[in-house]
Amino acid sequence: MRSVNNHCDLYDFSIWGNEDVSSGKGAKDENFPVGSLLISRKLRPHVQAYYNFARVIDDIADSEMLSSEEKVKRLNGMQAVLCDDVPAPDRADVQAARYLRNSLLETGVSFDTATDLLIAFRQDAVKNRYETFAELLEYCRYSANPVGHYLLDLHKENADIRPAADALCTSLQILNHLQDCRADLIRLDRCYIPLDMLRAENVDVQAVKDEGTISGLRNVFDYILDYIDDLNREAEQLIRLTSNRRLRMESSVILTLACSLTEHLRKEDPLATRVKLNYKDAIKAVLYACPHILR
């Protein structure tokens, strides 16, 4: 279990500010199902506790009201509450860490599945450009892949299937980056599109703020989507190897939605509008998952 080295400042409640920084987002705002009915009733509260914690720390990292230093302090505070149960304000955002702590202790799931997320969000607080695709993948290692590890551990799945789960989680993360690339740059001056890829197409990062995608930037998007296609194919192993029937169906739904969103992003312009899944995509995902009921 990881800890923050210096907790003395956490007893000064002023580091938390006077309010939380919730975005107001919930499961209904996500591309992919969060704690859906495919997850067993017994495990759903634990998945929700994990999601709530992730939502809170993501909101801290993306806050427009906090400085980088304040974001890091709050994220360190969330880790101290999570790992060491240190005193902190009795507030909804802080309670998310306490609830997850209790959940992880009850289920035996590794605390790393949560503290790794904090590594990524502390990075978001101080880093707003990615030089190479390798840098982006390293970010996804902490920002996305722990979610798959959490679900596998919660369902007592074999750790050998983690690489397939990593492929799916990384795919979902980069798809989200492409969806929100213009908004992220305008609102947070943050760009996850690798700079070396932009330079190779003679595209300045400021082109991501435009209301339409120029040809060079479209080439970059398509190259990234080609890589996502490879990730999605690798993630198919997750459906074959997952033992728990409910988690297998959930994984099938999410993978099908990831493939559908990849197709939308190839055909639509993420700078002109936020490319989204639709009702037909959801029906398709459910139908594709049905054969896994009998396995």
C-alpha positions as CSV (number, residue, x, y, z in Angstrom):
1,M,0.0,0.0,0.0
2,R,1.5,3.3,-1.0
3,S,1.5,6.4,1.2
4,V,2.2,10.1,0.8
5,N,5.5,10.8,2.6
6,N,4.5,14.0,4.5
7,H,1.1,14.1,6.0
8,C,1.5,17.0,8.4
9,D,0.0,19.5,6.0
10,L,-3.1,17.4,5.6
11,Y,-4.1,18.4,9.2
12,D,-4.4,21.9,7.9
13,F,-7.8,21.6,6.3
14,S,-7.2,24.8,4.3
15,I,-5.4,22.8,1.6
16,W,-8.7,21.4,0.6
17,G,-10.3,24.8,0.0
18,N,-13.9,25.7,0.8
19,E,-15.6,23.5,-1.7
20,D,-15.2,20.5,-3.9
21,V,-14.6,20.8,-7.6
22,S,-17.1,18.4,-8.9
23,S,-17.9,18.7,-12.5
24,G,-21.4,17.3,-12.0
25,K,-20.7,14.5,-14.3
26,G,-22.1,11.0,-13.6
27,A,-22.3,7.6,-15.2
28,K,-24.8,8.9,-17.8
29,D,-22.2,11.2,-19.2
30,E,-19.7,8.5,-20.0
31,N,-19.2,6.7,-23.3
32,F,-19.1,3.3,-21.8
33,P,-21.2,1.6,-19.1
34,V,-20.1,2.2,-15.5
35,G,-21.2,-0.4,-13.0
36,S,-23.9,-1.6,-15.4
37,L,-26.5,-4.3,-14.7
38,L,-24.1,-6.8,-16.2
39,I,-22.0,-6.5,-13.1
40,S,-23.4,-8.6,-10.2
41,R,-25.5,-6.8,-7.7
42,K,-23.0,-7.7,-4.9
43,L,-20.1,-6.1,-6.7
44,R,-21.9,-3.0,-8.1
45,P,-21.4,-0.9,-4.9
46,H,-17.7,-1.5,-5.0
47,V,-17.5,-0.6,-8.7
48,Q,-19.5,2.6,-7.9
49,A,-17.1,3.5,-5.1
50,Y,-14.1,3.1,-7.5
51,Y,-15.8,5.2,-10.2
52,N,-16.8,7.9,-7.7
53,F,-13.2,8.2,-6.5
54,A,-11.9,8.3,-10.1
55,R,-14.5,11.0,-11.0
56,V,-13.4,13.2,-8.0
57,I,-9.7,13.0,-8.7
58,D,-10.3,13.6,-12.4
59,D,-12.3,16.7,-11.6
60,I,-9.5,18.0,-9.4
61,A,-6.9,17.5,-12.1
62,D,-9.2,19.2,-14.7
63,S,-10.3,22.0,-12.5
64,E,-10.1,25.5,-13.9
65,M,-10.3,27.0,-10.4
66,L,-7.2,25.4,-8.9
67,S,-3.5,26.1,-9.6
68,S,-1.2,23.2,-10.5
69,E,0.2,23.4,-6.9
70,E,-3.3,23.3,-5.4
71,K,-4.3,20.3,-7.6
72,V,-1.3,18.3,-6.5
73,K,-1.9,19.1,-2.8
74,R,-5.5,18.0,-3.1
75,L,-4.6,14.8,-4.9
76,N,-1.9,14.0,-2.3
77,G,-4.6,14.6,0.3
78,M,-6.9,12.2,-1.4
79,Q,-4.2,9.6,-1.4
80,A,-3.5,10.1,2.3
81,V,-7.2,9.6,3.2
82,L,-7.4,6.6,0.9
83,C,-4.2,4.9,2.1
84,D,-3.8,6.1,5.7
85,D,-7.2,7.3,6.7
86,V,-5.8,10.7,7.8
87,P,-8.2,13.4,9.1
88,A,-9.8,15.5,6.4
89,P,-13.0,17.5,5.9
90,D,-16.3,15.6,6.0
91,R,-17.2,16.5,2.4
92,A,-18.5,14.5,-0.5
93,D,-15.3,14.6,-2.5
94,V,-13.2,13.5,0.4
95,Q,-15.7,10.9,1.4
96,A,-15.1,9.2,-2.0
97,A,-11.6,8.3,-0.8
98,R,-12.9,6.9,2.5
99,Y,-15.6,4.8,0.8
100,L,-13.0,3.4,-1.7
101,R,-10.6,2.7,1.2
102,N,-13.3,0.6,2.9
103,S,-14.2,-1.1,-0.3
104,L,-10.6,-2.1,-1.1
105,L,-10.1,-3.4,2.4
106,E,-13.3,-5.4,2.2
107,T,-12.6,-6.9,-1.3
108,G,-8.8,-7.3,-1.0
109,V,-8.3,-5.5,-4.3
110,S,-4.9,-3.8,-4.5
111,F,-4.6,-0.1,-3.5
112,D,-2.4,0.3,-6.5
113,T,-5.5,0.2,-8.7
114,A,-6.4,3.6,-7.2
115,T,-3.0,5.1,-6.4
116,D,-1.9,4.5,-10.0
117,L,-4.7,6.8,-11.1
118,L,-3.4,9.5,-8.8
119,I,0.0,9.3,-10.5
120,A,-1.7,10.1,-13.8
121,F,-3.8,12.9,-12.4
122,R,-0.8,14.5,-10.7
123,Q,0.8,14.4,-14.0
124,D,-2.2,16.1,-15.6
125,A,-1.8,18.9,-13.0
126,V,1.7,19.8,-14.2
127,K,2.1,18.4,-17.8
128,N,0.1,19.6,-20.8
129,R,2.0,18.3,-23.8
130,Y,3.2,14.9,-25.0
131,E,6.2,14.7,-27.2
132,T,5.8,11.1,-28.4
133,F,3.3,8.4,-28.7
134,A,5.4,6.4,-26.2
135,E,4.9,9.2,-23.7
136,L,1.1,9.0,-24.2
137,L,1.1,5.2,-23.8
138,E,3.0,5.6,-20.5
139,Y,0.4,8.1,-19.3
140,C,-2.4,5.6,-20.2
141,R,-0.5,3.0,-18.2
142,Y,-1.6,5.0,-15.1
143,S,-4.7,6.8,-16.2
144,A,-6.6,4.0,-17.8
145,N,-5.1,0.5,-17.3
146,P,-5.6,0.5,-13.5
147,V,-9.4,0.5,-14.2
148,G,-9.1,-2.9,-16.0
149,H,-6.8,-4.2,-13.3
150,Y,-9.4,-3.2,-10.7
151,L,-12.3,-5.0,-12.4
152,L,-10.2,-8.1,-13.1
153,D,-9.0,-8.3,-9.4
154,L,-12.5,-7.6,-8.1
155,H,-13.8,-10.6,-10.2
156,K,-10.9,-12.8,-9.1
157,E,-9.7,-13.2,-12.7
158,N,-6.3,-14.5,-13.6
159,A,-3.6,-11.7,-13.9
160,D,-2.4,-13.3,-17.1
161,I,-5.2,-11.6,-19.0
162,R,-4.1,-8.1,-17.9
163,P,-2.4,-7.3,-21.3
164,A,-5.7,-7.7,-23.1
165,A,-7.5,-5.5,-20.5
166,D,-4.7,-3.0,-20.9
167,A,-5.2,-2.9,-24.6
168,L,-8.9,-2.1,-24.2
169,C,-8.4,0.5,-21.5
170,T,-5.7,2.3,-23.5
171,S,-8.0,2.2,-26.5
172,L,-10.8,3.8,-24.5
173,Q,-8.5,6.5,-23.1
174,I,-7.0,7.6,-26.4
175,L,-10.5,7.6,-28.0
176,N,-11.6,10.0,-25.3
177,H,-8.5,12.1,-26.0
178,L,-9.5,12.4,-29.6
179,Q,-13.1,13.2,-28.8
180,D,-12.1,16.0,-26.5
181,C,-8.9,17.2,-28.1
182,R,-10.3,20.6,-29.1
183,A,-12.0,21.2,-25.8
184,D,-9.0,20.1,-23.7
185,L,-6.7,22.5,-25.6
186,I,-9.1,25.5,-25.3
187,R,-10.2,24.9,-21.7
188,L,-7.0,23.5,-20.1
189,D,-4.3,24.2,-22.6
190,R,-3.7,20.5,-22.6
191,C,-3.0,18.4,-25.7
192,Y,-2.5,14.6,-25.7
193,I,-1.9,14.5,-29.5
194,P,1.9,13.7,-29.7
195,L,3.9,16.7,-30.9
196,D,6.3,14.6,-33.0
197,M,3.3,13.3,-35.0
198,L,2.0,16.9,-35.6
199,R,5.5,18.1,-36.7
200,A,5.7,15.2,-39.2
201,E,2.6,16.6,-40.9
202,N,3.8,20.2,-40.5
203,V,0.8,20.9,-38.2
204,D,1.1,23.4,-35.3
205,V,-0.6,22.3,-32.1
206,Q,-2.9,25.4,-32.3
207,A,-4.6,23.8,-35.3
208,V,-6.4,21.5,-32.8
209,K,-8.3,24.6,-31.7
210,D,-9.8,25.1,-35.1
211,E,-13.4,24.3,-35.9
212,G,-12.5,21.9,-38.6
213,T,-9.7,19.4,-39.2
214,I,-7.0,20.2,-41.8
215,S,-5.6,17.4,-43.9
216,G,-2.3,17.0,-42.0
217,L,-4.1,16.8,-38.7
218,R,-6.6,14.3,-40.2
219,N,-3.6,12.1,-41.1
220,V,-2.5,12.2,-37.5
221,F,-5.9,11.2,-36.3
222,D,-6.1,8.4,-38.8
223,Y,-2.7,7.1,-37.7
224,I,-3.8,7.1,-34.1
225,L,-7.0,5.3,-35.1
226,D,-5.0,2.6,-36.9
227,Y,-3.2,2.0,-33.6
228,I,-6.5,1.8,-31.8
229,D,-7.7,-0.8,-34.3
230,D,-4.7,-2.9,-33.3
231,L,-5.5,-2.4,-29.6
232,N,-9.1,-3.4,-30.1
233,R,-8.0,-6.6,-31.9
234,E,-5.7,-7.4,-29.0
235,A,-8.5,-6.7,-26.6
236,E,-10.6,-9.5,-28.2
237,Q,-8.6,-11.9,-26.2
238,L,-10.2,-10.5,-23.1
239,I,-13.6,-11.8,-24.2
240,R,-12.2,-15.2,-24.8
241,L,-10.2,-15.5,-21.6
242,T,-12.4,-13.9,-19.0
243,S,-13.9,-16.6,-16.7
244,N,-16.7,-14.6,-15.1
245,R,-19.7,-14.6,-17.4
246,R,-21.0,-11.2,-16.4
247,L,-17.6,-9.5,-16.7
248,R,-17.1,-11.3,-20.1
249,M,-20.4,-9.8,-21.3
250,E,-19.5,-6.3,-19.9
251,S,-16.1,-6.5,-21.7
252,S,-17.8,-7.5,-25.0
253,V,-20.2,-4.6,-24.8
254,I,-17.4,-2.1,-24.0
255,L,-15.1,-3.5,-26.8
256,T,-18.0,-3.3,-29.3
257,L,-18.6,0.3,-28.3
258,A,-14.9,1.1,-28.6
259,C,-14.9,-0.3,-32.2
260,S,-18.0,1.7,-33.0
261,L,-16.5,5.0,-31.6
262,T,-13.4,4.3,-33.6
263,E,-15.5,4.1,-36.8
264,H,-17.3,7.3,-35.9
265,L,-14.0,9.1,-35.4
266,R,-12.8,8.0,-38.8
267,K,-15.9,9.4,-40.5
268,E,-16.6,12.4,-38.5
269,D,-14.7,15.5,-37.5
270,P,-13.9,15.8,-33.7
271,L,-13.0,19.5,-34.1
272,A,-16.3,20.3,-35.6
273,T,-18.4,18.5,-33.0
274,R,-17.9,16.0,-30.2
275,V,-18.2,12.7,-31.9
276,K,-20.4,10.4,-29.8
277,L,-21.9,7.0,-29.7
278,N,-25.6,6.6,-30.5
279,Y,-28.6,4.3,-29.8
280,K,-27.8,2.0,-32.7
281,D,-24.3,1.5,-31.3
282,A,-25.7,0.5,-27.9
283,I,-28.1,-2.0,-29.5
284,K,-25.3,-3.5,-31.6
285,A,-23.1,-3.9,-28.5
286,V,-25.8,-5.7,-26.6
287,L,-26.5,-8.0,-29.5
288,Y,-22.8,-8.8,-29.9
289,A,-22.6,-9.7,-26.2
290,C,-25.5,-12.1,-26.2
291,P,-23.6,-15.1,-27.4
292,H,-21.4,-14.9,-24.4
293,I,-24.3,-15.7,-22.0
294,L,-24.0,-19.4,-22.8
295,R,-20.3,-19.7,-22.5
